[in-house]
């Protein structure tokens, strides 16, 4: 994560706060995460490379994005 990403994330967070869009952003973020997970599973299955170990690794990185 770069300083530029942190700056833009903070700026967008403050903008959402002042516009009153807190729950809407959470819903959009959750939907995008679910789409990312589902498309990753579909892609891995189509390539014949589905691995629960790789999925756990990816989910770990997704949860690290939250904190």
C-alpha positions in Angstrom: 0.0 0.0 0.0 1.4 3.3 -1.0 1.0 6.7 0.6 -1.0 7.8 -2.5 -3.5 5.0 -1.9 -3.8 5.9 1.7 -4.4 9.6 0.8 -7.1 8.8 -1.8 -8.8 6.3 0.5 -8.9 8.8 3.4 -10.2 11.5 1.1 -12.9 9.3 -0.3 -13.8 8.2 3.2 -14.2 11.7 4.4 -16.2 12.6 1.3 -18.6 9.7 2.0 -18.9 10.8 5.6 -19.8 14.4 4.8 -22.2 13.3 2.0 -23.9 10.8 4.4 -23.1 7.7 2.2 -21.6 5.5 4.9 -23.9 2.5 4.6 -24.1 2.7 0.8 -20.3 2.5 0.5 -20.3 -0.5 2.8 -22.9 -2.3 0.7 -21.0 -1.5 -2.5 -17.7 -2.7 -1.0 -19.3 -5.9 0.2 -20.9 -6.6 -3.2 -17.6 -6.0 -5.0 -15.8 -8.3 -2.6 -18.3 -11.1 -3.2 -18.1 -10.6 -7.0 -14.3 -10.8 -6.8 -14.5 -14.1 -4.7 -17.1 -15.7 -7.0 -15.3 -14.8 -10.2 -12.0 -16.0 -8.7 -13.6 -19.4 -7.9 -15.1 -19.6 -11.4 -11.8 -18.7 -13.1 -9.9 -21.3 -11.0 -12.4 -24.0 -11.8 -12.4 -23.2 -15.5 -8.6 -23.5 -15.5 -8.7 -26.7 -13.4 -6.5 -25.1 -10.7 -9.0 -24.8 -7.8 -7.2 -25.1 -4.5 -8.6 -24.5 -1.1 -5.1 -23.5 0.1 -4.9 -20.8 -2.6 -8.4 -19.7 -1.7 -7.5 -19.4 2.0 -4.4 -17.4 1.0 -6.5 -15.0 -1.1 -9.2 -14.6 1.6 -6.5 -13.8 4.1 -5.3 -11.0 1.9 -8.9 -9.8 1.4 -9.4 -9.7 5.2 -6.1 -7.9 5.6 -7.5 -5.2 3.3 -10.3 -4.5 5.9 -7.9 -3.7 8.7 
